Amino acid sequence: MKLVASSGYAQTVTSASGLVRDSITGENLPFVTILFENSTVGTATDVDGRFKLKNAHGYHTLQVSYINSSLKI
């Protein structure tokens, strides 16, 4: 998984936005969970792998998780 993000700082508000891609295939990853670490402030990527996140608590580290369940029958 590859996370491409940008962030901005204005007073005490931190924001992050970006695109999450598979590091092997390069495909955009939908429904990836992204949180500011040690907080409950978070979001999920949209169907195109993009996200926008605002936080007013001064957290700066992102925590990213993704579950891929490939079912082969």
Stockholm file with secondary structure:
# STOCKHOLM 1.0

chainA/1-73         MKLVASSGYAQTVTSASGLVRDSITGENLPFVTILFENSTVGTATDVDGRFKLKNAHGYHTLQVSYINSSLKI
#=GR chainA/1-73 SS CEEEEEEEEETTEEEEEEEEECTTTCCBCTTCEEEETTSSCEEECCTTSEEEEEESSCCCCEEEECCCCCCCC
#=GC SS_cons        CEEEEEEEEETTEEEEEEEEECTTTCCBCTTCEEEETTSSCEEECCTTSEEEEEESSCCCCEEEECCCCCCCC
//
